Amino acid sequence: MSGITGWVDFDRHPTGEPTVTDAMIDALVDGGGGADRWAAGPALFGAVRPGPHGGPTASGAAGGGIHSVSEAGTPLATVVFAGTLHNGAELRAELGQGFTGPDDAETVLRAYLRWGEGCVDRLNGMYAFAVWDVRGQELLLVRDRMGVEPLYYFDLPSGVLFGSLPKAVFAHPRVPRRVDADGFREIVSVVKTPGHAIVAGLRELPPGHLLRLRRDGRSQRCYWRVPAHQHPDDLPTTIRTVRELLDDIVERQLRADTEVCSLLSGGLDSSTISVLAARTRAAQGRAAFRTYSVDFVGYAEHFQASHMRTTPDAPFVAEVVRHARTTHEAIVLDSAELMDPGLRGAVLRAMDLPTGMGDLSASLYLLFGAVRQRQAVVLSGESADELFGGYSWYHDPAAVAADTFPWLPRTPPEQGSGGGVFDPAFFAWLDVPGYQKRRYREALDEVPTLPGEADQDRRMRELTYLNLTRFSPMMLDRKDRMSRAAGLEVRLPFCDHRLIEYVVNVPWAMKSFDGFEKSLLRAAVEDVLPPGVRQRRKSHFPRTQDPAYLAALRAEFAALTARPEEPVVRLLNADTVRRMVAADAPADSRATMEGLIELNHWLTSYDITLDV
């Protein structure tokens, strides 16, 4: 994937500091990728192209870049763009003549010159971009509606720094690297607060927002939010509309100048995307559609069902492959790969911020790297559970009624909020439960309402909003960072804003009309899915269950906690640490150990001051 960065400073023009600006751009160059630069007056932009990871390339519309437009030799504006438009062809047809090619950067810039900041209402895709308007001497920063593409910024006294990832902003010497108490609370809370970026002073432009910067000040506004309106359709019409939307979305997202493939887990979401894509390709007379899955050495032998993972993926993947006649390949990983220190370092560099997802991120990194050796663009089923009500907490009366984020009552105590691993005095002072409650109240205040809405529909609307705006971003971040590091473009059909605007307003009774999770989605695609997948319950992304992985993890954690000079060690409860590293300790501390190892590595690698 591409990346962007920039520096606008009305008093201290960045063109006079080439070493700093080069460092900001070079921070995003991964694996030898190329970079483009542009500078004029107080503005400097950089755009990074993916490195040579092997496999086919995707050029043209996807990948972003820098584009400028002049009129009669006079510069009008310049854009730096990352991501992909899914309606670029339609926009170019509406805008008319004058295009130099089918480039998304040029499309966005000409849309801006025609409609101003109102152009954001016409875009469909995943993107982050900046426009420097020469005429008004002002900067516009924009992030897509669901925040699939990241965009961070740091305010300066007379300008702003921005970048696709924090590392681009960190490369500037005027940016301090400090985590205060709220930053630490954000790390361990299992909630992603829009705009919060953990490091003090660093901000993330929230999804669906734009920011304008002029010499006399800056302003930020939300141009799109999850809407609320009356649902006009009966159940058959609703089912048919969802299917029509999915068919159109998949067809649009298959458009590329290279072959597109999909991830396939055998679950409802990925199977829906894979089968619809295979049908579309077949109707176009194209070669068999390619699908990829992840598996682990010994996974079937070691598999133990849990509320998170009810069944192994492989049998269901095979059923979809036979049914849809895709050309399939399973990417099989082993514990030695997952515990490789070099891999851990690569994953951390890709994430840029601590997430605590451990081997879930590492296995995704390896999967994307393997797919990138073969293809350049892949479809994924992310965010369907948030939208259609697929997670277990949607169907748990206690979680629905809880006065907090619905996933927190179902989060194991050792994950996120401490679970006794932190020093009791420190943890009491930190007051993570209080922080979670404060963020929960802020989120509830944002939820759009409908007059006269039934109590159940109102509450389920709240839960859907919380999942789309506070839970889904954590999953989208992980997928974006791992794919970005691999140079792989991942497209997300379920994040299309048209589908979200329609489905989020469907009454809960229609979303669960047959008592099964994601009833509406199942009904919309039941004619194209094999029976086993139609009946399969939700099973989360797999993680290795090899005992050797847990043993190696304990050894690494024991070595870390034996070094008192390490930043996180002074925060921990020594008695809990001893129990966690014991040979007969239960496996439920795995996520905590992974998260603390990752956090410590991040603090030391990025030279972060932990100010708590």
C-alpha positions in Angstrom: 0.0 0.0 0.0 1.0 3.6 -0.5 1.7 6.2 2.2 1.7 10.0 2.4 3.3 12.6 4.5 3.6 16.4 4.6 4.6 19.5 6.4 2.9 22.9 6.1 4.4 25.8 8.0 3.5 29.4 7.3 6.5 30.8 9.2 9.2 28.2 8.7 9.0 26.9 5.2 9.9 23.1 5.1 11.8 23.5 1.8 14.6 25.0 3.9 15.1 21.9 5.9 15.6 19.1 3.3 17.2 16.7 5.8 14.1 16.7 8.0 11.6 16.4 5.1 13.6 13.5 3.6 13.5 11.7 7.0 9.7 12.1 7.1 9.3 10.6 3.7 12.0 7.9 4.1 10.3 6.7 7.3 7.4 5.4 5.2 9.5 3.7 2.6 9.4 0.0 3.2 11.4 -2.7 1.5 12.9 -0.3 -1.1 9.8 1.4 -2.3 10.0 4.6 -4.2 8.9 8.1 -3.2 7.8 11.3 -4.9 8.2 14.8 -3.5 6.6 18.1 -4.1 7.2 21.5 -2.5 6.0 25.1 -3.0 6.0 27.9 -0.5 4.9 26.8 2.9 3.9 23.3 1.8 5.7 20.0 1.2 4.2 16.7 0.3 5.7 13.2 0.0 4.1 10.1 -1.4 5.5 6.6 -1.0 5.1 3.7 -3.4 5.1 0.1 -2.2 8.4 -1.7 -2.2 9.3 -4.7 -4.4 7.8 -7.5 -2.4 7.7 -9.8 -5.4 4.6 -10.9 -7.3 2.6 -8.8 -9.7 2.3 -5.1 -9.5 -0.8 -2.9 -9.4 -0.2 0.4 -11.1 -2.4 3.2 -12.2 -5.5 4.1 -10.0 -4.5 2.2 -6.9 -1.5 3.2 -4.9 -2.0 7.0 -4.8 0.6 9.7 -5.5 1.0 13.4 -6.1 -0.7 15.4 -8.8 -0.8 19.1 -9.6 -3.2 21.2 -11.8 -2.4 24.5 -13.4 -4.4 26.9 -15.5 -2.6 29.0 -18.1 0.7 28.2 -16.4 -0.6 29.3 -13.0 -0.6 26.6 -10.3 -4.1 26.0 -8.8 -3.7 23.1 -6.4 -1.7 20.0 -5.6 -2.9 16.7 -3.9 -1.1 13.9 -2.2 -3.3 10.8 -2.1 -3.2 7.3 -0.6 -5.7 4.6 -1.1 -8.2 3.6 -3.8 -11.4 5.1 -5.2 -14.1 2.6 -6.1 -16.1 5.1 -8.2 -13.2 6.8 -10.0 -14.4 5.9 -13.5 -17.9 7.4 -12.7 -16.3 10.6 -11.3 -14.0 11.0 -14.3 -17.0 10.6 -16.6 -19.0 13.3 -14.7 -16.0 15.7 -14.5 -15.4 15.5 -18.3 -12.3 16.1 -20.3 -8.8 17.1 -19.3 -7.6 14.0 -17.5 -4.1 12.8 -18.2 -5.0 9.2 -17.2 -7.2 7.0 -14.8 -5.3 8.2 -11.7 -7.2 8.5 -8.4 -5.0 11.4 -7.2 -5.9 13.4 -10.3 -9.5 12.4 -10.0 -9.7 13.7 -6.4 -7.9 16.9 -7.2 -10.2 17.7 -10.1 -13.2 16.9 -8.0 -11.9 19.3 -5.4 -11.4 22.1 -8.0 -15.0 21.5 -9.2 -16.8 21.1 -5.9 -14.5 22.3 -3.2 -14.5 20.4 0.1 -18.0 19.2 -1.0 -16.1 16.7 -3.2 -15.9 14.4 -0.1 -19.6 13.6 -0.4 -19.1 12.2 -3.9 -16.2 9.8 -3.1 -16.5 6.1 -2.6 -13.5 4.2 -1.4 -10.8 4.0 1.1 -8.5 7.0 1.1 -6.5 9.7 2.9 -5.4 12.8 1.1 -4.2 16.3 1.5 -4.8 19.2 -0.9 -2.7 22.4 -0.9 -4.8 25.1 -2.5 -2.4 27.7 -4.0 -5.2 30.2 -4.6 -6.3 30.4 -0.9 -3.0 29.3 0.6 -4.8 26.6 2.6 -4.5 22.9 3.4 -7.3 20.4 3.3 -6.8 17.0 5.1 -9.4 14.3 4.4 -10.0 10.7 5.7 -12.5 8.2 4.3 -15.8 7.6 6.1 -14.8 4.4 7.9 -11.2 5.3 8.5 -9.8 2.4 6.5 -6.9 4.6 5.5 -5.0 6.1 8.5 -4.0 9.7 8.8 -2.1 11.2 11.7 -1.2 14.9 12.4 0.7 17.0 14.9 0.0 20.7 15.3 2.8 23.2 15.1 2.7 26.8 16.2 2.3 28.0 12.6 1.4 24.8 10.7 0.9 21.1 10.9 2.8 17.8 10.2 0.9 14.8 8.9 1.5 11.3 7.8 -0.1 7.9 7.0 1.7 6.5 10.1 3.1 8.0 13.3 6.6 7.2 12.2 6.5 9.8 9.5 5.5 12.5 12.1 8.0 11.1 14.6 10.8 11.7 12.1 10.4 15.5 12.7 12.7 16.6 15.6 10.0 19.0 17.0 7.7 16.1 17.9 8.1 14.8 21.4 7.6 11.1 22.1 5.8 10.9 25.4 2.9 8.7 26.7 0.9 10.2 29.5 -1.7 8.6 31.8 -4.5 8.9 29.2 -2.3 7.5 26.5 -1.5 4.5 28.7 -5.2 4.1 29.6 -6.0 4.0 25.9 -3.4 1.2 25.3 -5.0 -1.1 27.9 -8.7 -0.2 27.6 -9.7 -2.4 24.6 -11.4 0.7 23.2 -10.2 2.9 20.3 -11.2 6.5 20.9 -11.6 8.4 17.6 -8.8 10.9 17.2 -6.7 9.5 20.0 -3.2 8.4 19.0 -1.7 7.4 22.4 1.4 9.7 22.1 0.9 13.1 23.7 0.2 15.8 21.1 -0.2 13.3 18.2 -3.7 13.1 16.8 -5.5 10.9 14.3 -7.9 12.5 12.0 -11.2 10.7 12.9 -13.0 8.7 10.2 -15.3 10.8 8.1 -13.6 14.0 9.0 -11.8 16.8 7.2 -9.4 19.5 8.6 -8.7 22.9 7.0 -5.6 24.9 7.9 -5.0 28.5 7.0 -2.6 31.1 8.3 -5.3 32.5 10.6 -6.2 29.2 12.1 -7.6 25.7 11.6 -11.1 24.1 11.6 -12.2 20.5 11.7 -15.6 19.1 10.8 -17.3 15.7 10.4 -18.6 15.3 6.9 -20.1 11.8 7.4 -21.3 9.8 10.4 -23.3 6.7 10.9 -26.8 7.9 10.1 -30.2 7.4 11.6 -33.4 7.3 9.5 -36.6 5.3 9.3 -36.3 2.0 7.5 -39.0 2.0 4.8 -38.7 -1.6 3.5 -40.3 -4.9 4.4 -38.2 -8.0 5.1 -38.2 -9.4 1.5 -37.3 -6.0 0.1 -34.6 -5.5 2.7 -33.0 -8.9 1.9 -33.1 -8.2 -1.8 -31.6 -4.7 -1.4 -28.7 -6.0 0.7 -27.9 -8.5 -2.0 -28.1 -5.9 -4.8 -25.8 -3.7 -2.8 -23.3 -6.5 -2.2 -23.3 -7.5 -5.9 -22.6 -3.9 -6.9 -19.9 -3.4 -4.3 -18.0 -6.6 -5.1 -18.2 -5.8 -8.8 -16.7 -2.3 -8.2 -14.0 -3.6 -5.9 -12.9 -6.2 -8.5 -11.9 -3.4 -10.8 -8.2 -3.2 -11.0 -5.4 -3.3 -13.6 -4.3 -6.6 -12.0 -6.1 -9.8 -10.9 -7.9 -9.5 -7.6 -8.2 -12.4 -5.1 -9.9 -12.8 -1.7 -9.2 -14.1 1.8 -11.3 -17.1 2.7 -11.8 -18.4 6.2 -14.9 -20.5 5.6 -17.0 -18.1 7.7 -20.1 -16.3 6.4 -18.4 -13.0 5.7 -15.3 -14.1 3.7 -17.3 -16.8 2.0 -19.9 -14.3 0.9 -17.3 -12.0 -0.7 -15.4 -15.0 -2.3 -18.4 -16.6 -3.8 -19.9 -13.3 -5.2 -16.5 -12.4 -6.6 -16.1 -15.8 -8.2 -19.6 -15.5 -9.7 -18.8 -12.1 -11.1 -15.5 -13.2 -12.6 -17.2 -16.3 -14.2 -19.9 -14.1 -15.7 -17.2 -11.9 -17.2 -15.6 -15.0 -18.8 -12.5 -14.7 -16.7 -10.2 -17.4 -15.3 -11.1 -19.1 -12.0 -11.1 -16.7 -9.0 -8.2 -17.2 -6.5 -8.7 -17.5 -2.7 -6.3 -17.8 0.2 -6.6 -18.9 3.8 -4.3 -19.2 6.8 -3.6 -22.4 8.8 -1.1 -23.6 11.3 1.0 -26.7 11.6 -0.8 -29.1 13.9 -3.9 -26.8 14.2 -6.4 -29.6 13.7 -4.7 -31.9 16.2 -4.4 -29.2 18.9 -7.7 -27.4 18.3 -9.8 -26.8 21.3 -13.2 -25.1 20.8 -13.9 -21.9 22.8 -16.6 -19.2 22.6 -14.2 -17.2 20.3 -13.4 -20.1 18.0 -16.1 -22.7 17.8 -14.8 -24.8 14.8 -11.5 -25.0 12.8 -11.7 -23.2 9.4 -10.2 -25.8 7.0 -13.3 -28.0 6.4 -15.5 -25.0 5.7 -12.8 -23.4 3.4 -12.7 -26.7 1.4 -16.5 -26.7 1.1 -16.5 -23.1 -0.3 -13.7 -23.9 -2.7 -15.6 -26.9 -4.1 -18.8 -25.0 -4.3 -17.4 -21.8 -5.9 -14.7 -23.6 -7.9 -12.0 -21.2 -6.8 -8.3 -21.8 -7.2 -7.3 -22.0 -3.6 -4.1 -22.0 -1.5 -3.7 -22.4 2.2 -0.8 -20.5 3.7 0.4 -22.8 6.5 2.4 -21.2 9.4 4.4 -22.8 12.3 5.3 -21.7 15.8 8.9 -21.1 15.0 8.0 -18.5 12.4 5.6 -16.8 14.9 8.2 -16.6 17.6 11.0 -15.3 15.4 12.3 -12.0 17.0 12.8 -10.6 13.5 9.1 -11.1 12.8 8.1 -9.5 16.1 10.2 -6.5 15.2 8.8 -6.2 11.7 5.2 -6.4 13.0 5.9 -3.7 15.6 7.5 -1.4 12.9 4.4 -2.0 10.8 1.9 -1.2 13.6 3.8 1.9 14.8 1.6 1.8 17.9 1.0 -1.0 20.4 -2.1 -3.1 19.9 -1.6 -6.1 22.1 -2.8 -8.6 19.5 0.3 -10.7 19.5 0.3 -13.6 17.1 -3.0 -12.4 15.6 -1.0 -9.6 14.0 2.1 -11.7 13.3 0.1 -14.4 11.5 -1.7 -11.8 9.5 1.6 -10.2 8.5 2.9 -13.6 7.3 -0.3 -14.3 5.5 -0.3 -11.0 3.7 3.4 -11.4 2.8 2.7 -14.8 1.2 -0.3 -13.5 -0.7 1.7 -10.5 -1.9 4.2 -12.9 -3.5 1.3 -14.0 -5.7 -1.1 -11.1 -6.1 -1.4 -7.4 -5.4 -5.0 -6.8 -4.5 -7.2 -8.9 -2.1 -10.8 -8.6 -0.8 -11.6 -9.2 2.8 -14.8 -9.6 4.9 -13.9 -7.2 7.7 -16.6 -5.2 9.5 -19.5 -7.5 8.6 -19.9 -8.7 12.2 -20.1 -5.1 13.5 -22.7 -4.2 10.9 -24.9 -7.3 10.8 -24.7 -8.3 14.5 -22.3 -11.2 14.2 -20.4 -11.0 17.5 -21.5 -13.0 20.4 -22.2 -9.9 22.6 -25.0 -8.9 20.3 -26.8 -12.0 21.4 -25.9 -12.0 25.1 -28.6 -10.3 27.2 -26.1 -9.4 29.9 -23.7 -7.8 27.4 -26.5 -5.9 25.7 -27.8 -4.6 29.1 -24.3 -3.8 30.5 -23.6 -0.1 31.1 -20.4 -0.3 29.1 -19.0 -1.3 25.7 -20.6 -4.6 25.0 -17.4 -6.5 24.3 -15.9 -5.6 27.7 -18.0 -8.0 29.8 -16.9 -10.8 27.5 -13.3 -9.8 27.4 -11.2 -12.2 29.6 -10.0 -10.4 32.7 -6.3 -10.9 31.8 -6.8 -8.8 28.6 -7.0 -5.1 28.4 -7.9 -3.8 31.8 -5.0 -5.3 33.9 -6.3 -8.5 35.4 -3.8 -8.2 38.3 -0.7 -8.0 36.2 -0.1 -4.4 37.1 1.1 -3.2 40.5 -2.1 -2.7 42.5 -1.3 0.9 43.6 -0.5 1.9 40.0 -3.5 0.2 38.6 -5.8 1.8 41.2 -4.3 5.2 40.3 -4.7 4.5 36.6 -8.5 3.7 37.0 -9.0 2.0 33.7 -12.7 1.2 34.5 -13.3 4.9 35.0 -11.6 5.7 31.7 -13.7 3.1 29.9 -16.9 4.6 31.5 -15.9 8.1 30.4 -15.3 7.0 26.8 -18.5 5.0 26.8 -20.5 8.0 27.8 -18.9 10.1 25.1 -19.7 7.5 22.5 -23.3 7.2 23.6 -23.7 10.9 23.3 -22.8 10.6 19.6 -25.3 7.9 18.7 -28.0 9.3 16.3 -31.6 8.7 17.5 -35.0 8.3 16.0 -38.1 9.7 17.7 -40.4 7.0 19.0 -37.9 4.2 18.4 -38.6 1.0 20.4 -36.3 0.4 23.3 -34.8 -2.7 21.8 -34.1 -1.0 18.4 -32.7 2.0 20.2 -30.3 -0.2 22.2 -29.2 -2.3 19.3 -28.6 0.9 17.3 -26.3 2.0 20.1 -24.5 -1.3 20.1 -24.0 -1.2 16.3 -22.7 2.4 16.5 -20.3 1.4 19.3 -19.0 -1.6 17.3 -18.6 0.4 14.1 -16.8 3.4 15.7 -14.9 1.9 18.7 -14.3 -1.8 18.0 -14.1 -2.1 14.2 -11.3 0.5 14.0 -9.0 -1.8 16.1 -9.5 -4.5 13.5 -9.2 -2.2 10.5 -5.9 -0.8 11.9 -4.4 -4.2 12.3 -5.4 -5.2 8.8 -4.2 -1.9 7.3 -0.8 -2.0 9.0 0.0 -5.6 8.2 -1.1 -5.3 4.5 0.7 -1.9 4.2 3.9 -3.6 5.4 3.5 -6.4 2.8 2.8 -4.0 0.0 -0.7 -5.6 -0.4 -3.8 -3.7 -1.1 -6.8 -5.0 0.9 -10.3 -3.9 -0.1 -13.2 -4.2 2.3 -16.6 -4.5 0.6 -18.5 -4.4 3.9 -17.1 -1.0 4.6 -18.8 0.6 1.7 -20.8 3.5 3.1 -23.9 2.8 1.1 -24.2 -0.6 2.6 -23.6 0.8 6.1 -26.1 3.6 5.7 -28.8 1.0 4.7 -28.1 -1.8 7.1 -27.5 0.2 10.2 -31.1 1.4 10.1 -32.7 -2.0 9.6 -34.7 -2.9 12.7 -33.1 -5.6 14.9 -36.0 -7.9 14.4 -35.1 -8.1 10.7 -31.4 -8.6 11.4 -32.1 -11.5 13.6 -35.5 -12.7 12.2 -34.6 -16.5 12.3 -32.8 -16.4 15.7 -29.5 -17.0 14.0 -26.6 -14.5 14.1 -26.4 -12.3 11.0 -29.8 -13.5 9.8 -30.1 -10.7 7.2 -26.8 -11.3 5.6 -27.3 -15.1 5.5 -30.7 -14.6 3.8 -29.3 -12.2 1.3 -26.7 -14.8 0.0 -28.2 -18.1 1.0 -28.7 -19.1 -2.7 -25.0 -18.9 -3.4 -23.4 -20.4 -0.3 -22.9 -24.1 0.5 -25.0 -25.6 3.4 -22.2 -25.9 5.9 -21.2 -22.3 5.7 -24.8 -21.1 5.9 -25.2 -23.0 9.2 -21.7 -22.2 10.7 -21.5 -20.1 13.8 -19.1 -17.2 14.2 -15.5 -18.2 14.6 -12.8 -15.5 15.0 -9.6 -15.3 13.1 -7.5 -18.4 14.1 -4.5 -18.3 16.3 -2.0 -21.1 16.8 -2.8 -23.6 19.5 0.6 -25.3 19.4 1.8 -25.8 23.1 5.4 -25.0 21.8 4.3 -21.5 21.1 3.0 -20.9 24.6 6.2 -22.4 26.1 8.4 -20.1 24.0 6.2 -17.1 24.8 6.6 -17.8 28.6 10.3 -18.1 28.2 10.5 -14.7 26.4 8.3 -13.1 29.0 10.3 -14.5 31.8 13.5 -13.1 30.3 11.9 -9.7 29.9 10.6 -9.5 33.4 13.9 -10.6 34.8 15.4 -7.3 33.6 14.3 -4.5 36.0 15.6 -1.8 33.7 12.9 -2.5 31.1 10.2 0.2 31.0 7.2 -2.0 31.7 8.7 -4.1 34.5 8.4 -1.4 37.1 4.7 -1.3 36.5 4.0 -5.0 37.1 2.8 -7.1 40.0 5.8 -9.4 40.8 3.6 -12.1 42.3 1.4 -12.2 39.2 4.4 -12.3 36.9 5.8 -15.3 38.8 2.5 -17.2 38.4 2.3 -16.4 34.6 5.8 -17.8 33.8 5.3 -21.0 35.8 5.5 -24.1 33.7 2.0 -25.2 34.9 0.4 -21.8 34.5 -2.9 -21.8 32.5 -2.8 -20.6 29.0 -5.2 -17.7 29.7 -2.4 -15.3 30.3 -1.1 -15.6 26.8 -2.6 -12.4 25.5 -1.3 -10.4 28.5 2.3 -11.7 27.9 2.1 -10.9 24.2 0.8 -7.4 24.9 3.4 -6.5 27.5 6.3 -7.8 25.3 4.9 -5.7 22.5 4.5 -2.6 24.6 8.0 -2.8 26.1 9.5 -3.3 22.6 7.6 -0.3 21.3 8.7 1.9 24.2 12.4 1.0 23.7 12.4 0.9 19.9 10.7 4.3 19.5 12.5 5.9 22.5 9.2 6.7 24.1 9.1 8.4 27.5 6.5 6.7 29.7 5.2 9.6 31.8 3.0 7.7 34.2 
